[in-house]
Amino acid sequence: MQYPSLSHHGGTRGVTGSCHQLHLAPSSSLLVDCGLEQGAEAAPGAESAALGFDVQGIQALVVTHVHLDHVGRIPALLAAGYRGPILCSEPSARLLPLVLEDAFRLGISRKPALVARYLDLVRSLVVPLPFERWHMLLERPGLTCRIRLQRAGHLLGSAYVECDIQREHANSRYVFSGDLGACSNPMLRPVQPPERADVLVLESTYGDRLHPPAGDRRQRLEAAIDRALADQGTVLIPAFSLGRTQELLYELEDILHRKALLGSAGHGSEEDPLNWSQLPIILDSPLAQRITGVYRELHEYWSAEARARLVEGRDPLGFSQLISVDSHARHQQVVNYLKSTGRPAIVIAGNGMCSGGRIVNYLKAMLGDARHEVMFVGYQGKGTPGAVIQASEAAQGVEQVDLDGQMYEVRAKVRTLPGYSGHKDQAGLLGFVDGMQRAPEKIVLVHGERRSKI
């Protein structure tokens, strides 16, 4: 084998399971991400399956961001004996234990002692790295390797990884993109392409398409809520706890803020006839609440626009109309209340593909009532209940969906809100490459379906 060289342990067949190994020498390598295959790509029992490759010689695991398709196999990595550092950005270091604890409880064990032992081990290995600074990973005669994290714009703390390798008289730079965010997330700072890459390992999730213009997504969101207010119904938004939920809260706060300004100017009855000021925004996800709390604490990593709102005295992720539901008993009370009354509300609940979590109880209670609306703001994996419900948007007649083994009719309105993709589209990916001062000698496409790589 020639060095450096690449091998891949996931993320090559589809859009989940990212795991890439950079071999530096016969007994030294670097692992970038250790993700879980999800949805239709996942084999049964994937959460607790053995790792499938040797961990000997891995000097470090570098985490680009903390979505499970990039970190979900860390339990298997640790079970295989890995005890090296887990390198990630400073925000990711705060978020990673939350995400891994939730996944461990759902997929492996809920026993408090096992969970505590696992989290203690994870925390002991996590090494937070600042953005834009080189970190020496390996230094020995004839071989050095250093890495640098740069903002990737996918979610708070997400990074792409620059890896600089010096071998005797040869120097090479590998860049791992992780997931590159679209430019539409107002909370995050924009992505700056690297100066150069000899080898670029590039995600290709949307490599075969262009996103619709993001500028009107807030107007679409506002219009959808106006419809729900008029119908005296609830808007159900299945959303992932990390990233998408915080982005939605940020935009909802801005809509409410502007509506309040219109009302204070003396146009309340004309401009806000449906009483936005009384509309509850219900966040029903314990994990999303914990993550949102960390997001609020890490405001120094927000975009300039988002930080400016704080200076104005606003709280984009903790506004007065936001109601957080903690206990399961309280959750069931809210479901029953919204089902039986005519009070409009917006509910954001996990999970994002309706395959589990608290959103399922809302769907069971409300899918059969045309007053309500299910609004999708994220990708729905093939075969998931979310994909079935989403397909009813264009179908003629009443569709049915299987929720926990029972069929439910879809009479509620169903809409997909474009513009919330967390990934760069084809033009964005090309712009990332074209923005380099020196074009890559080689590009390896990962994290995409076959058609998106062509």
C-alpha positions in Angstrom: 0.0 0.0 0.0 1.2 3.5 -0.8 0.9 6.2 1.8 -1.1 8.3 2.4 -4.1 6.3 1.2 -7.9 6.2 1.9 -10.3 3.5 2.8 -14.0 3.9 3.5 -16.1 2.1 6.0 -19.4 3.8 5.2 -20.9 6.8 3.4 -20.1 5.4 -0.1 -23.5 3.7 -0.9 -25.8 6.5 0.2 -26.2 9.6 2.3 -25.6 8.0 5.8 -22.9 6.1 7.6 -19.9 8.4 6.9 -16.7 6.8 8.1 -13.3 7.4 6.3 -9.9 6.2 7.2 -6.7 8.0 6.1 -3.7 5.7 6.3 -0.5 7.5 7.1 1.9 4.6 7.6 1.6 0.8 8.0 0.6 1.2 11.7 -0.8 4.8 11.8 -4.1 6.2 10.5 -6.7 8.8 11.1 -10.4 8.2 11.2 -12.8 10.9 10.0 -16.3 10.4 11.4 -17.7 7.1 12.6 -21.3 7.3 11.5 -24.3 5.0 11.5 -26.2 3.9 8.4 -29.9 5.0 8.8 -33.2 4.6 7.0 -33.3 2.2 4.1 -29.5 1.9 4.0 -29.3 0.4 7.5 -29.1 -3.3 8.3 -31.3 -4.6 11.1 -29.6 -4.0 14.5 -27.1 -1.5 13.1 -27.1 0.4 16.4 -25.5 -2.4 18.3 -23.6 -4.1 15.4 -19.8 -4.7 15.7 -17.6 -2.1 14.1 -16.4 -4.2 11.1 -12.8 -2.9 10.9 -9.6 -3.0 12.9 -9.0 -0.1 15.3 -5.3 -0.8 15.8 -3.1 2.1 14.8 -5.9 4.7 14.7 -4.3 7.8 16.1 -7.4 9.9 16.5 -11.1 10.1 15.5 -12.0 13.5 14.0 -15.7 14.3 14.1 -17.0 16.8 11.5 -20.3 17.2 13.3 -22.6 15.4 15.7 -25.4 14.0 13.6 -25.8 10.3 14.1 -24.9 9.4 10.5 -21.5 10.8 11.4 -21.1 9.7 15.0 -23.6 6.9 15.6 -21.0 4.1 15.5 -18.8 5.6 18.3 -20.2 3.0 20.8 -19.0 0.2 18.5 -15.6 2.0 18.1 -15.2 2.1 21.9 -16.4 -1.5 22.3 -13.7 -2.5 19.8 -11.1 -1.1 22.2 -10.5 2.4 20.8 -9.2 4.8 23.5 -7.6 7.5 21.4 -8.8 11.1 21.3 -12.1 12.2 19.8 -11.2 15.6 18.1 -14.0 18.0 17.3 -14.9 21.7 17.4 -15.7 23.4 20.7 -19.4 23.5 20.0 -19.4 19.8 18.9 -17.7 18.9 22.1 -20.7 20.3 24.0 -23.3 18.7 21.8 -21.7 15.3 21.3 -22.4 13.8 24.7 -26.1 14.8 24.5 -26.6 13.2 21.1 -24.7 10.0 22.0 -26.5 9.6 25.4 -29.9 9.8 23.6 -28.8 7.3 21.0 -27.4 4.9 23.6 -30.6 5.0 25.6 -32.7 4.3 22.5 -30.6 1.8 20.7 -28.4 0.0 23.3 -29.4 0.3 27.0 -31.3 2.5 29.4 -29.6 1.1 32.5 -28.4 4.2 34.4 -25.0 2.6 35.3 -24.2 1.6 31.8 -25.3 5.0 30.4 -23.2 6.8 33.0 -20.1 4.7 32.4 -20.4 5.2 28.6 -20.7 9.0 28.9 -17.8 9.2 31.3 -15.7 7.4 28.8 -16.8 9.6 25.9 -16.2 12.8 27.9 -12.7 11.6 28.9 -11.7 11.2 25.2 -13.3 14.3 23.7 -10.7 17.0 22.8 -12.2 20.3 21.7 -10.3 22.2 19.0 -10.7 25.8 18.0 -11.6 26.6 14.4 -8.9 27.9 12.0 -5.9 26.6 14.1 -3.5 23.8 13.2 -3.3 20.9 15.7 -0.3 18.5 15.5 -1.7 15.0 15.5 1.4 12.9 14.8 5.1 13.8 14.9 7.8 11.3 14.3 11.0 11.1 12.2 9.9 11.1 8.5 6.2 11.6 9.2 4.2 14.5 10.6 0.4 15.0 10.4 -1.5 18.0 11.5 -5.2 18.9 11.1 -7.2 22.1 11.1 -11.0 22.5 11.4 -12.9 25.1 9.4 -16.6 26.0 9.6 -18.8 23.9 7.4 -22.1 25.8 7.9 -24.2 22.6 8.3 -25.1 23.0 12.0 -23.5 24.7 15.0 -20.0 23.4 15.4 -19.9 21.5 12.0 -16.5 21.5 10.4 -14.6 20.4 7.4 -11.2 18.9 8.1 -7.9 19.9 6.5 -5.2 17.3 7.0 -1.6 18.2 6.2 0.8 15.3 5.8 4.6 15.6 5.6 6.4 12.4 4.6 10.2 12.7 4.1 10.4 15.1 1.1 6.7 14.9 0.1 3.8 17.1 1.3 0.2 16.4 0.7 -3.1 17.8 1.9 -6.3 15.9 2.3 -9.6 17.7 2.9 -12.7 16.0 4.2 -15.8 18.1 3.6 -18.1 16.5 6.2 -21.5 18.0 5.4 -21.4 21.4 3.8 -24.3 23.6 4.7 -26.4 25.6 2.3 -26.2 29.4 2.6 -29.8 29.6 3.8 -29.2 29.1 7.6 -29.2 32.6 9.1 -27.8 31.4 12.4 -24.5 30.1 11.0 -21.5 31.8 9.6 -20.8 31.2 5.9 -18.5 28.5 4.6 -15.1 29.6 3.3 -13.4 27.1 0.9 -10.0 25.8 1.7 -6.9 27.3 0.1 -6.1 24.0 -1.6 -6.5 20.2 -1.4 -4.5 17.5 -3.2 -7.3 15.1 -2.4 -10.8 16.3 -1.6 -13.3 13.9 0.0 -16.5 15.7 -0.9 -20.1 15.0 0.1 -22.6 14.8 -2.8 -26.0 14.6 -1.1 -27.5 17.1 -3.6 -24.9 16.8 -6.3 -27.6 16.3 -9.0 -30.0 19.1 -8.2 -30.4 22.8 -7.3 -32.3 24.0 -4.3 -35.3 26.4 -4.8 -34.6 30.0 -3.8 -34.4 30.2 0.0 -35.5 33.8 0.1 -39.2 33.1 0.2 -39.1 30.2 2.7 -40.0 32.5 5.7 -43.0 33.8 3.7 -44.1 30.3 2.9 -43.8 29.4 6.6 -45.8 32.5 7.6 -48.5 31.7 5.0 -48.8 28.1 6.2 -49.4 29.3 9.7 -51.9 31.8 8.6 -53.9 29.0 7.0 -53.7 27.0 10.2 -55.0 30.0 12.2 -57.8 30.5 9.8 -58.8 26.8 10.1 -58.4 26.7 13.9 -55.9 23.8 13.4 -52.5 22.7 14.6 -49.4 22.8 12.4 -47.4 19.6 13.1 -43.7 20.0 12.1 -41.7 16.7 12.4 -38.2 18.0 12.9 -34.8 16.6 13.9 -33.7 17.7 17.4 -30.3 19.1 16.3 -30.0 21.9 13.7 -33.4 22.0 12.0 -35.4 22.6 15.2 -33.2 25.6 16.2 -33.4 27.0 12.6 -37.2 26.8 12.7 -37.4 28.5 16.2 -35.1 31.3 14.9 -37.4 32.0 12.0 -40.6 31.7 14.0 -39.2 34.2 16.5 -38.5 36.7 13.6 -42.0 36.3 12.2 -43.6 36.8 15.7 -41.3 39.8 16.3 -42.4 41.5 13.0 -46.0 40.8 13.7 -45.7 42.4 17.1 -44.1 45.5 15.6 -47.0 45.8 13.2 -49.4 45.5 16.1 -47.6 48.1 18.2 -47.8 50.5 15.3 -51.5 50.6 15.6 -52.3 48.1 12.8 -52.9 45.1 15.1 -56.5 44.3 14.0 -55.7 44.9 10.3 -52.3 43.3 10.0 -52.8 40.5 12.6 -56.5 39.6 12.3 -55.8 35.9 13.3 -54.1 36.8 16.6 -50.5 35.7 16.1 -49.7 37.2 19.5 -51.6 34.3 21.2 -50.2 31.5 19.1 -48.3 28.9 21.2 -45.1 27.5 19.7 -44.8 24.1 21.3 -41.4 22.4 21.4 -42.2 18.8 22.4 -38.8 17.0 22.5 -36.6 16.7 25.6 -33.5 16.2 23.5 -34.3 19.3 21.3 -34.8 21.3 24.4 -31.4 20.3 25.8 -29.7 21.0 22.5 -31.5 24.4 22.2 -30.2 25.3 25.6 -26.6 24.6 24.5 -27.2 26.6 21.3 -28.3 29.5 23.4 -25.1 29.3 25.5 -22.9 29.1 22.4 -24.1 32.4 20.9 -20.5 33.5 20.3 -20.5 30.9 17.4 -23.6 32.4 15.8 -23.6 34.6 12.7 -23.3 38.3 13.0 -27.1 38.7 12.2 -28.1 36.3 14.9 -25.8 37.9 17.5 -27.2 41.3 16.6 -30.7 40.1 17.7 -29.3 39.4 21.2 -27.9 43.0 21.3 -31.4 44.2 20.5 -32.7 42.4 23.6 -34.4 39.6 21.6 -34.0 35.9 22.4 -34.3 34.0 19.1 -34.3 30.6 20.8 -36.2 31.4 24.0 -39.0 33.8 23.2 -42.1 34.2 25.3 -44.6 32.3 23.1 -42.3 29.2 23.1 -43.7 26.4 25.3 -41.4 23.4 26.2 -43.0 20.1 27.0 -40.9 17.9 29.3 -42.6 14.9 30.8 -44.5 12.2 28.9 -47.6 12.9 31.0 -47.5 16.6 30.0 -47.0 15.5 26.4 -50.1 13.4 26.4 -52.1 16.2 27.9 -51.0 18.6 25.1 -51.9 16.0 22.5 -55.4 15.5 23.9 -56.0 19.3 24.4 -55.0 20.2 20.8 -57.1 17.3 19.5 -60.2 18.2 21.4 -60.1 22.1 21.2 -60.1 24.5 18.3 -57.2 26.5 19.5 -54.5 26.9 16.8 -50.9 25.9 17.7 -47.6 25.1 16.1 -45.9 21.9 17.3 -42.3 21.0 16.6 -41.6 17.4 17.7 -39.2 14.6 16.9 -38.5 12.6 15.0 -38.0 14.1 11.7 -39.2 11.1 9.6 -42.1 10.2 11.9 -40.7 6.8 12.5 -40.7 7.2 16.3 -40.7 9.8 19.0 -43.5 12.1 20.2 -44.6 13.3 16.8 -46.2 9.9 16.3 -48.8 10.5 19.0 -49.7 13.9 17.5 -50.1 12.2 14.1 -52.3 9.4 15.5 -54.5 12.1 17.1 -54.7 14.6 14.3 -54.1 13.0 10.9 -57.7 12.2 10.4 -58.9 15.9 10.9 -58.7 18.2 7.9 -58.3 21.3 10.2 -54.7 20.3 10.9 -51.6 20.4 8.7 -48.4 18.4 8.6 -45.5 20.5 7.4 -42.3 18.8 6.2 -39.1 20.8 6.3 -36.6 18.0 5.9 -35.7 14.9 3.9 -38.0 11.9 4.3 -36.2 8.6 3.9 -37.7 5.9 1.6 -40.2 3.6 3.4 -40.5 5.9 6.5 -44.0 7.0 7.7 -42.9 10.5 6.9 -42.4 9.6 3.3 -45.8 8.0 3.1 -47.5 11.0 4.6 -45.6 13.3 2.3 -46.6 11.3 -0.8 -50.3 12.0 0.1 -49.6 15.7 -0.7 -49.8 14.9 -4.4 -52.2 11.9 -4.2 -55.8 11.9 -5.1 -58.2 10.7 -2.4 -57.5 9.7 1.2 -54.2 7.9 1.8 -53.3 5.7 4.8 -50.1 5.4 6.8 -48.9 2.7 9.2 -48.1 4.1 12.7 -47.0 1.5 15.2 -48.7 -1.2 13.4 -52.1 0.5 12.9 -53.3 2.2 9.8 -54.4 5.9 10.0 -56.2 7.9 7.3 -54.4 11.1 6.2 -57.1 13.7 6.0 -55.0 16.6 7.4 -53.4 18.9 4.9 -49.8 18.0 4.0 -47.3 20.4 2.7 -43.6 20.4 2.1 -41.7 23.6 2.8 -38.7 23.9 0.5 -35.6 25.9 1.3 -34.5 24.2 4.6 -31.9 21.9 3.2 -28.8 21.6 5.4 -26.6 20.6 2.4 -25.1 22.6 -0.5 -26.7 21.8 -3.8 -24.8 21.2 -7.1 -24.0 24.8 -7.6 -22.9 25.2 -4.0 -20.6 22.1 -4.1 -19.1 23.4 -7.4 -18.6 26.8 -5.8 -16.8 25.2 -2.9 -14.3 23.6 -5.3 -14.0 26.6 -7.6 -13.3 28.8 -4.6 -10.0 27.1 -3.9 -6.9 28.9 -4.9 -5.5 25.7 -6.3 -7.8 23.0 -7.8 -7.7 19.5 -6.2 -5.7 16.8 -8.0 -8.3 14.3 -7.1 -11.9 14.5 -5.8 -13.5 11.5 -4.1 -17.3 11.7 -3.9 -19.0 10.3 -0.9 -22.3 10.7 1.1 -24.6 10.6 -1.9 -26.8 8.4 -4.0 -25.2 7.1 -7.2 -27.2 9.5 -9.4 -26.0 12.5 -7.4 -22.3 11.6 -8.0 -22.6 11.3 -11.8 
